[in-house]
Amino acid sequence: MARFGISGKGGVLLKDYAFSEMAGDPTADGTRRTGLTAAVKQLVSQFKAADADVNYAVPGQFLIAKFVKLPPLAEDQVDKIVGFEAQQAVPFPLAETVWDYQLMGKTGGEVEVGIVAIRSEHLNEMHAAVEAAGLDTTLVDAAPVALYNAFRYNYPDAQGCSLLIDLGARTTNLIFIEGHRAFINTFQTGGASITQSIAREMGMDFDAAEGRKVQDGFVNLGGNYADHEDPEVDGMSKVIRNALLKVHSEITRRTNAYRSQQGGSAPSAVYLAGAGASLPYLKEVFEEKLRIPVEYFNPLRNVAVGPKVNVEQIGAEAHTLGELVGLALREMGCPMELDLAPAAVKSAKDVGSKKPRLYIAAACLIAGLGAISVYNSASASAFNREAGKYDTEIGKLDKFDASIKEQEKRQKTEEARAGYLANAINQRTFWVKLMNTLNAQFSDEKIWITQISMVGPRGEQTIEPLYPNAPAYPFSTGVKLGPAPVRPTSQQVSALHIAGINRGAGEEVPTLFAKIRENMKDYFEFDTTKTDDDLRNDFVINQVGTASSREGYDFQLLLPLKQKVEVPLSGKATAAKK
């Protein structure tokens, strides 16, 4: 826990901080809640912070973080798309989680989004410990995100890709930072794993192994370095080194994943944070294995320190304060601002923030009602005076109204006549051009046309067949048939039905159909979403057999017109001429 303020230059000021150690194995979840509640209460008592507002962070082992790239989206679509991505990232229903997201900026036209979620049961356990200590929650952040914000604040001049390694008790958080981009990855290996290895190798319980690690532990440098004079300490240093080599392999594997899956760059600098990074020679071993510069993360680089802070002590512990600095920065605005507070906290904040506005709105409403009453009284008198003037003007304009309506009626009549004439002119050349172009497609002498019929939108042939025994029209036009209408004097033509004989025995008819589709796009229109096979099944009947069995085989084509044409039926042509 730490208390912050504003420095004289308007920056962040660290006034005081303290740690509360939690005994026992941090991987033993059954005892964690009781220990956490006691630790928080101890810190609140030490700071005399009961009833104070607090920002707190949840640790990485309970978090699910995903960074995705989305196409450019309108603002009203972002929540929906990100919600879908969150559901894909979280292995349990979103209703059982608390989650939030942050737009990270654009790269190559794509929008980068960071999504962080925590299961409600884990959050509620930690929040219960905070409430039990008498604190009032302002917001809940994710520990890796708080570290990211602290890094951006203190290292604004960092170039290339930086890797912040947070060695915690239970997990190791990897935070890749590259410009405005961030990528967080967590794996379940930390300081407790090292302690468990020591306990196993040296035959002691967890608490004893932890105490020995803190007092005498260091990372063996390997190679040609001399062994420690105490064989037990030397053996422990080698156990620690072996455990850290597993951490190194995980770092390498996840760095490769960041580069291949996220399109990131190789880290050019590494920063160590967390209590697990306090082991002597850990920096040197990581520098040897990673082969890039390694240094301890300093979250106080741009943070002022108050007089109560022990400068010598904080010099050795600064790399463990990154999350606390990141939480303080949330009061000033950060690159990544998530809030994982439980629903009850958010609801209380919403109501509290709206109270002043509700009071102001109520006062404005009362004042407004009084003003409206006075205004209405004066306006009524003015309205009556003005109404008399306008009634006189309306009387003058009424005589023009009848004339305008008459002209509008005449305009509609002339538009109807013009439309009829335009249709007639179009049909004068339409059929001639269509037939000439269609005829040009029949270059194969094996294919003969025996009939061309016009087809209406209901699938009926609009002109009687040229011979009585013509085959019935077999195709579906996609329009559901209703009751047959009374025979009209004209009919809309939606398609042409072509019947004929194919003297070949192969693909002559499908080839002809493909040519018509390709060369007559100005006249016929087919569904572009269907495949060639689907179109042939819908619009071609091609009876095929052996060439020696008969002279030819029937085929039929349905060709939907791009331009629907109105044609006269029996008795209409004479009337039209008149």
N, C-alpha and C positions, 0 to 999 in steps of 0.2 A: 504494500500500500504506500501511496505517496500523496503529498499535498502540494499543489501547484498554485501559482499566482501569475500576475503580469509584471514583467520587468519594467524598469524605467524607460527602456527603448521600445516598449510595446510588444516584446517577445515573451517567450515562456520562461518562468522562473520556478525552479525546484526549491521548495521551502524545506521539505523534510521527507524522509522515506524510512521504511523499516521492513524486515522480513519476519515471517513466522514459520518456523520449521514444522513440517508434518511428519511425525514418526511413522515407521512401518513401510511396507512395500507399496509403492504407489500403484502397482498393477493389481492389488487386492481390492476390488471395487466394494466389497462388503463393508469395509471399515472406513471408506473414504468420506462418506457424507458426515459422519460424526466428527472425524478429524478436521474436515474443512470448516464445519460450523464453529468448532472451538478455535481454530486458527483465525478466522475472520473476527470473531468476538474479541480475541486478544488484541488484534491490531486496532479495532475500533476503540477499545479501552485505552490503548497506548496513545492514540491520536486524539482521544476525547471527541470522537466524531459521530456520536449517536445522533440520529435524525438528520444527518448531513446528506446532501445529494451526492451520488457517486456514479461514475462510469466504471464498468468492470468488463473484463474480457474472459471469454471461455476458451479453454485450451484446445490445441489442434487435434488431440486424439478423438474428440467428439464431433469434429467438423467434417463436412463433405464440401470440397471446393472444386469448381469446374469453371474453366475459362473457354468460351466459345466465340466463334466468329459468325456474325449474321449479315445477310445482305442489307443494303440501306433500307430502313423502314420508316414509315410515318409514326409520329409520336403515339397515336392511338392504337398502333399495332404492337408496340414494343412489349407491353405487359403480357399480351397473349402469347407471343412467340417465346419470350423468356420463360413464361410459365410452363410451356411445353418442354423446353430444354431442361428446366429444373426437374420436371417429372422423370425425364430420361436419366438424369444424373443421380437421383435419389432412389435407393433400392427399396423404399417403402412409401406408402401414400403421403402426399404432400400435406394432407389434413393432420398427420401425426408429426409434422415438423414446423419449425419456425425458420424462414429463409428470407433472404434479401438479395438484391443484385445491384451492380454498379456498371454504368457505361464507362468504358475505359478509353474511348477515343476511336478513331478510324485508322485503318491500315489498308492501303490499296483499294479503297472504296468500301471495304467491309467494316462493320461496327463490331468492336471487341467488347464482350460482356463478361464480367466476373460474377459468378453465382456461388453463394455460401449458404449452407443449410446445417441445422442441428436438430436432432430428434428431440421432441418436446419433453420426453421423460428425463433426459440428461439435463436439459436447460432448467427444468423445474426443480431438480435436486440442487443445482448450484444456486438458483435464485432463492430457494428456501433458506440456504445458509446466509445469504446476504440480508434477507428480510429478518431472519432470527437475530441478527446483530444490530437491528434497528436502523439500517441504512435505507434511504429512498433512492431507487434506481432512476437515473436519467436516461441512460442508453446502455445497451450491451453490444460489445464489439467482439470480433474474432481475434484471438491473439496474433496469428500470422498477419492479419490485415493491419493491426495496430503497429506491428514491426515494420511493415511496408511503408506506412505513413511516416513513421519516425525516420526511416532511412531517407525518404524523399525530402524531408525537412532538413536533415542534417548533412546530406550529400547531394545538394542540387547540381553540383558540377560533375557528377559521376558520368563517365563516358562508357560506351559499349554496354555489354551485359555484365551485371554484377550478381553474384550469388550470395545471399545471406543465409547462413546455416545456423539454425536455432536448435541447439542441443538441450532438450528438456529432460525431465525425469523419465517420462514414459514414451515420448515420441521425439522424432527429429523433424523439424519443419524446414523445407527448402523453399526459399522465396527468390525466384528469378526476377530481376528488375532490369528492364531494357527500355529507356525512354519513359513514355507514359504506360508501357505495357507491364503486366505483372503475371506471374504464374506461380501458384502455390501447390506444393506437393508434400504430403506427410506420410511417414512410414513409422511402424510401431517398434522402433529401436531407440533407446535413449540411455540416460544415466543409470536407470534401474536395471537395464540389461547388463551393463558393465558390473554393477554390484552383485547381481545374481551369479555372474560368471566367477567373480572372486569368492563368493560364499560357497559355490560348488567346488572350486579347485582347492580352497583352503579349509573346507570342512567346518564352516561356521554359519550362524544364522544371518539373516538379511541385515538387521540393525548393526551387528558387530562388523559385518563386512563393509557397510556404509561408513561407519566410524573410522575404520582402518583406511578406507579409500580417501576420505577427506583429510585424514591426518598425514598419511605417508604416501598416498598414491601419486604416481606420475606415469607418463607414457614412455615406454622403453623406446629408445632411438634406434635400436637394432644395429646391424652392420658391425663396424669395428669399434663401437663405443664400449668402454669398460663396464662390467657388471657392477651393480650396487654391492656395497660391502656387506649388507644384510641380505642373506639368501632369501628370506621370506619376502622382504620388500622387493627384491629383484624379481622373484617369481610373480608377485602381484603386478609389477609393471609390465611383464610380458603378457599376462592375462588381459590387462587393459589394452595393450597394443593389438592383440588378436581380436578383441571385441570391436575395437575401432576400425580394423580392416574390413569387418562386415559393414560398418557404417559407410566406409569409403566405397565399397562395391555398390551399395544402394545409391549413393550420390552419383556415381558414374552412370549407372543404368538409367536413373531418372533424368540426368542431364541429357543423355542421348534421346530419351523420349521427348523432352522439351524441344530439342532441335528438330527432330523428325516430325513430330505430330503438331507442334505449335508454330513451326517455322522460325524458331528463335536462334540466336547466335550462341556460340560457345562462350562461357564466362571468361572474362579477362581479369577479374578480381574476385576474391572470396573474403567475406566478413563473418567472423564467429560471434555468436550471441548465445545467451542462455547459461544457466548455472553449470551445465555439463561441460561447457567450454573452459571452465576454470582449471582443469587438470594441467599441471606443468608439462611442457613440451608438446602439448596437443597441436598447437599452431605449427610447430616445426615439422611434425609428422604429416599433417595435412598438406603443408607446402611441398614436402618431398613427394607425396603420392599424387597430388593434383597437378603439380608442376606449373602452378600459377601463383602470383603473390597472394598471401593470406595475412590478414590483420584482424584485430579485435574490433568489433563494431562499437562505435562511440555514439550513443544516442544523445549525449550532452554536448556535442560539438558546437551546436548553435543554441544551446539552452543555458541560461544564467543559473548560478547556484547561490542559494541563500546562506546567511551566516550560521545557521544551525547545522548545516551539512558538514560532516567531517571530510575534508578534501582528500586526505590520505586514504581513507577507507573507500571513498567513492571512486578513487582512481583504480582500485583493484576490482570493484564491483560494477563499474559503469556498463559493461556489456550485458549485464543481467536486467537492466532497467528499460530496455527498449519498448516493451509493451506498455509500461506506465507512461512513458513520454508520448507514445502514440495515442493513448487514451486522453491525455491532457490536450493534445493538439486538436481533438474533435471539437473543442470549444472555439476553435479559430477557423475551421474549414480545412478539409484534407482532400487529397486526390481520390481516396476511396472511402466513402462514407456509408457503411452498413449499419443497420440497427436490428439486432436479433433479440430485442426485448420481448418478453412474453406478452400475449395479447392483452392481459389485464393492465400491464404497465402502459402500453401504447394507448389504450382507451382512456386511462386516467390522464395521460398527457394531453390527449386531444381535447378532453373536456376542460382541463385547466387552461390550455392555451386559448380556448374560445370564450372563456368567461369575460375578459375585458371587452372583447368585441361585442358580446351579447348585451352587456350593460350599455355600451355606447349606442348600439342599435336601438335598444329600448328607449333611451333618452331622445334619440333622433326621431323615432316614430311618434312619440308624444308631442314633441315640438312641431313635427310635420303635420299632424292632424289639426292642431290649432291653426297653423298657417293656411291649411287647405280650406278650413271653414270660412275664414275671412275672405280668402281669394274667391271662393265659390259665390259668395254673396255679391261681391263687386262684379264678377264676371257675368252673372245672370242679367243684370241691368244692361251691361254693354252688349250682351248677345241680342237682347230684344231690339235694341236700336239698330244694330247691324243687319239683323234678319229682315227688317222692313226694306232696307236698301237693296238687298239681294233679290227679294221677291219681285221688285220692279225690273231688275235686269233679266231675271228668268223669263218674264213675260215677253220681253223684246226678242229673246233668243229662240222661243218656242216655234216661231214660224220657219226658222231655218232647219229645225230638227226633222220635220216631215220630208223636206226636200232631200236631206242627206240620206235618210232611210230608203227613199225611192231609188236613189242612185246606187246604193249598196245592193239592193235587190236586182237591179239591172246588171250590175257587175258580175254577180254570181251566175246569172243566165248566160252571159257572154263567155265566162270562163268555162262553163259546161260545153258550150258549142266549140270553143277552141280546143278543148281536150278531145272531143270526138274527132275533129278534123286532124289533129296531130296523130291520133291512133290510126286513122285511115291512111295517112301519108306514110307512116312507119310500115304498115302491113303491105303497102303497095310494092315495096322492094324487099321486105324481110324474108318472105318465103322463097323468093327467087334466089337471093344470095345464099340462104340456108341450104336449099336443094342443090345448088351448084357446088357448094363446098362439100356437102355430104357425098355427092356423086364422085367427087375427086378421090374420096377415101376407098372406093370400091375398085382398086387396081387389080385384084386377084380375080381372074376369069372363072374360078371355080365357085364364086359366090354370086347368087342371083337374088334380086329383090322381087318378091311377088306381091307385097302389100305394104303400104304406109298408112297408119291410122293416127288420128289426133286423140290424145287422152286427156280427160279432165281431171280436176284435183281429187275426185272421189274414185278414180280408177276406171270410169266408164269411157268407152270410145265415143267421141263427139260426132264423128261422121260415120255413117253406116258403112260396113265392110264392102269392099269391091266385089267380093263373091260370097254367096250365102253361107258356105261351109267354112268360113275363116275360123281359125282356132280361137277359143275364148282367151281373153287377156289374163295371163297368169301371175302378174307381178303385184307386189305390194308397194304402194306409193308412200307408206308411212302415215296415211290419214285414215282414222277409224271411220267406217261406213256408218252413216245414219240412215234414216228413212229416205227413200228415193224422192227427190223433189218433183214438183209439177214441171213438165217439159218447158224450158224457157225459150225465148226467141233468139238468144245468143248464149254462148258457152265459153268459159275460159279454158284455154289449152295449156296444160301443165307439162306435157311430155309427148314425145312421138313414139309410137309402137311400130317397129319394123319387123315383118315376117319375110322369110325367104328360104332358099334351098342352098345347101353347101354340098358341092360335088366332091369335095375333098374328104379326108378322114382324119385330120389332125387338128392343129391349133389355128386353123384359118379364121374362125369366127372370133375367138379371144384376141387374136392379133388385130383383126378389124376393130374390135371394141376398144382396144388400147390406142389405136391410131385416132379414132374419133375423139376419145378423151383428151389426147394430147394436142390435136390439131384444131379442135372446134370448141375451145374454151370460151369463145365469144358467144356461143349459141347454147351449149349444154353445160350443166353444173352438177358435179357429184360431191358427195361427202368426203372432204379431204382427210378426215380422221380415220377412215376405214382403209383397210389393206386392199391390195389389188385382188386377192382371192375373195374377200368379202364382197367387193363391188361386182365381180363376175357372178357370184352366187345370187346376188340381188337383182341384177339387170340383164343376165344372159341365160337363154336356154339353148343348148347346143347338143343336138342328138347326134352321136358319133357311132359308127359301126365299121365293118370291113368294107373296103371299096368295091369288092366284087359282089356284094349282096344286093345292091340296088344302085340306081343312077344318082341318088343324092339323099340328103338328110335335112329335115326341117330345122330351122333355127329362128329364134326371136330375140330382139333387142328392145330394151326400154331406155329411152334417152330423155332425161328430165331437162326441160328448157330452162335456161338462165333467166330469160325474159318471158313472163307469162303473157299470153296473147288472147284477146277476146275475138272470137269469130262468130259470124251470123249462122244460124241454123235455118232449116227449111222455111221459106217465105219471108225471111228477114232481108235478104239481099235487095229485093225489089223495093221494099219499104225504105231501105237506107238510101237508094238512089233518088227516090222522090224527095 
